[in-house]
């Protein structure tokens, strides 16, 4: 009988997990379809760093324009549907969490999405636009850039996504510090390794030039340093809370001794 209940429980969990996947995928598809109707405007904004300099983008294959729009809309559909996807994941995991863990996880879900959007926005409107325009100016008047829309959109997405993920580093550091998983000393010791990893990732995701690599790596490493500061702030607050608790405990003991 116990085995039957256990099997039913497992089947229920699998059914719930399937529901999470189906709702998440459908939400991405619905948003992607809706965004397709404004894909021309999105492409206009996305290609502004190139078109603002007087350059044009081209297509080399008959299906390139269509497939590029579909890829772009699926990516933006995922970004737009992230609150729904995260909510589904949250509802699936929530029953297994303790009270304090539920509070921190809920906070993480909300702030994680905001940090991801902030990272994408910062990457495109600050780093990416400046980087692309800076590099294209090296062509001068003698060279004519032949940029295809497919390669450009693919490169743009590859460039933006790491920023959305890295911008969650301070948030993750804060929550892990609150839970006592990491310390400021640990992050300080890992500075060299963090810098090496960031440079490697930046070199892999950018063209083979040092300028773009630096433009991408500098904000990422700045976020790592910000995370170190945040963890130190959390540790100082926890230390003050411990000292306050110890003083209150000592005062309670003294009061109890005096009463005796």
C-alpha positions in Angstrom: 0.0 0.0 0.0 2.9 2.3 0.9 4.5 1.6 -2.5 1.3 2.4 -4.3 1.0 5.8 -2.5 4.7 6.5 -3.3 4.1 5.7 -7.0 1.1 7.9 -7.1 3.1 10.7 -5.5 5.8 10.3 -8.1 3.3 10.3 -10.9 1.7 13.4 -9.5 5.0 15.2 -9.4 5.8 14.1 -13.0 2.4 15.4 -14.1 3.0 18.7 -12.3 6.4 19.0 -13.9 4.9 18.3 -17.3 2.3 21.0 -16.7 5.2 23.5 -15.9 6.9 22.7 -19.1 3.8 22.9 -21.3 2.7 26.3 -19.8 6.2 27.7 -20.1 6.6 26.6 -23.7 3.2 27.8 -24.7 3.8 31.2 -23.1 7.0 31.6 -25.0 5.3 30.7 -28.3 2.4 33.1 -27.7 4.7 36.0 -26.9 6.9 35.1 -29.9 3.9 35.2 -32.2 2.7 38.5 -30.8 6.2 40.0 -31.2 6.5 38.8 -34.8 3.9 41.4 -35.8 6.3 44.2 -34.6 9.5 42.5 -35.6 10.3 45.1 -38.2 10.3 47.8 -35.6 12.4 45.6 -33.3 14.9 45.1 -36.0 15.0 48.8 -36.6 15.9 49.4 -33.0 18.4 46.5 -32.9 20.2 47.6 -36.1 20.4 51.2 -35.1 24.1 51.0 -34.0 24.9 50.1 -37.6 22.3 52.1 -39.6 23.0 55.3 -37.6 26.5 55.3 -39.2 25.0 55.1 -42.7 25.7 51.3 -43.2 23.2 48.8 -44.5 22.5 45.1 -43.6 22.1 42.5 -46.3 20.6 39.0 -46.7 22.6 36.3 -48.5 19.9 33.6 -48.6 16.2 33.6 -49.5 15.1 32.4 -46.1 17.6 34.4 -44.1 15.3 37.3 -43.3 12.4 35.0 -42.2 14.6 32.7 -40.1 16.2 35.7 -38.5 12.9 37.2 -37.5 11.7 33.8 -36.1 15.0 33.4 -34.1 14.7 37.0 -32.8 11.0 36.6 -31.8 11.7 33.3 -30.0 14.4 34.9 -28.0 12.4 38.0 -27.1 9.4 35.7 -26.5 11.4 33.8 -23.9 12.5 37.1 -22.3 8.9 38.4 -22.2 7.6 35.0 -20.8 10.3 34.7 -18.1 7.9 35.9 -15.4 5.5 33.2 -16.3 8.3 30.6 -16.6 9.8 31.6 -13.3 6.4 31.6 -11.6 5.8 28.0 -12.8 9.1 26.9 -11.5 8.5 28.7 -8.3 5.1 27.0 -7.8 6.6 23.6 -8.5 9.5 24.0 -6.0 7.7 26.0 -3.3 6.0 23.1 -1.4 9.5 21.6 -0.8 11.0 24.7 0.8 11.0 25.8 4.4 9.5 29.1 5.5 12.7 31.1 5.4 13.7 29.5 2.1 10.3 30.4 0.6 10.9 34.1 1.5 14.4 34.2 -0.1 13.4 32.2 -3.1 10.4 34.4 -3.8 12.6 37.5 -3.6 15.1 35.8 -5.8 12.5 35.1 -8.5 11.3 38.7 -8.7 14.7 40.4 -8.5 16.3 37.8 -10.8 14.0 38.8 -13.7 14.5 42.5 -13.0 18.3 42.0 -13.0 18.2 40.0 -16.2 16.2 42.8 -18.0 18.6 45.4 -16.6 21.6 43.5 -17.8 20.2 43.2 -21.3 19.3 46.9 -21.4 22.6 48.0 -20.1 24.4 45.7 -22.5 22.6 46.9 -25.6 22.1 50.6 -24.9 25.5 51.2 -23.4 28.2 48.6 -24.1 27.0 47.1 -27.4 26.0 50.3 -29.2 29.3 52.0 -28.2 31.3 48.9 -29.1 29.8 48.3 -32.5 30.0 52.0 -33.5 33.5 52.2 -32.3 34.6 49.2 -34.3 32.7 50.2 -37.5 34.4 53.5 -37.5 37.7 51.8 -38.1 36.5 50.9 -41.6 36.8 54.5 -42.7 35.8 55.6 -46.2 37.9 53.0 -48.0 36.2 49.9 -46.6 32.6 49.0 -46.9 31.2 46.7 -44.2 29.1 43.8 -45.7 27.0 42.8 -42.7 24.2 40.2 -43.0 21.1 40.4 -40.9 21.4 36.8 -39.8 25.0 37.1 -38.5 24.3 40.5 -36.9 21.2 39.3 -34.9 22.9 36.1 -33.9 26.0 38.0 -32.7 23.7 40.5 -30.8 21.9 37.8 -28.9 25.1 36.1 -28.1 26.5 39.3 -26.8 23.5 40.3 -24.7 22.6 37.1 -22.9 25.8 36.9 -20.8 25.1 40.4 -19.5 21.6 39.4 -18.4 23.1 36.4 -16.5 26.1 38.2 -15.0 23.9 41.1 -13.8 22.3 38.5 -11.4 25.7 37.9 -9.7 25.2 40.6 -7.0 21.8 39.3 -6.2 23.0 35.7 -6.1 25.9 36.8 -3.9 23.5 38.6 -1.5 21.3 35.6 -1.1 24.1 33.1 -0.7 25.8 35.4 1.9 22.5 35.6 3.8 22.3 31.8 3.8 26.0 31.6 4.9 27.1 29.7 1.8 29.8 32.2 0.7 32.0 34.7 2.4 33.8 37.9 1.4 37.1 36.3 2.0 36.2 33.5 -0.4 35.3 35.9 -3.1 38.5 38.0 -2.6 40.6 34.9 -2.9 38.8 34.0 -6.2 39.5 37.4 -7.8 42.2 36.1 -10.1 40.2 33.1 -11.2 37.1 35.2 -11.7 39.0 37.6 -13.9 40.5 34.8 -15.9 37.1 33.2 -16.5 35.5 36.5 -17.4 38.2 37.2 -20.0 37.9 33.7 -21.4 34.1 34.1 -21.7 34.4 37.5 -23.2 37.0 36.4 -25.8 34.7 33.5 -26.8 31.6 35.6 -27.2 33.2 38.6 -29.0 35.1 39.0 -32.3 38.9 38.5 -32.2 39.8 42.0 -31.1 41.0 43.2 -27.7 38.7 46.3 -27.7 35.4 44.4 -27.8 36.7 41.9 -25.3 37.6 44.7 -22.8 34.3 46.4 -23.4 32.5 43.2 -22.4 34.8 42.1 -19.6 35.1 45.3 -17.7 31.4 45.6 -16.6 31.3 41.9 -15.8 34.3 42.2 -13.5 32.9 45.4 -12.0 29.8 43.3 -11.0 32.1 40.8 -9.3 33.7 43.5 -7.2 30.2 44.8 -6.4 29.3 41.3 -5.2 32.3 41.3 -2.9 31.2 44.6 -1.4 27.6 43.3 -1.0 28.8 40.1 0.8 30.9 42.2 3.1 27.9 44.4 3.9 25.8 41.3 4.7 28.5 39.9 6.9 28.9 43.1 8.9 25.1 43.3 9.4 25.1 39.7 10.6 28.0 40.4 12.9 26.2 43.4 14.4 23.0 41.2 14.8 25.1 38.6 16.7 26.7 41.1 18.9 23.3 42.6 19.7 21.9 39.2 20.5 24.8 38.4 22.8 24.4 41.7 24.6 20.7 41.0 25.1 21.5 37.5 26.3 24.1 38.8 28.8 21.7 41.5 30.0 19.0 38.9 30.5 21.4 36.7 32.5 22.5 39.6 34.7 18.9 40.5 35.4 18.1 37.0 36.3 21.0 36.8 38.7 20.0 40.1 40.3 16.5 38.9 40.8 17.8 35.8 42.6 
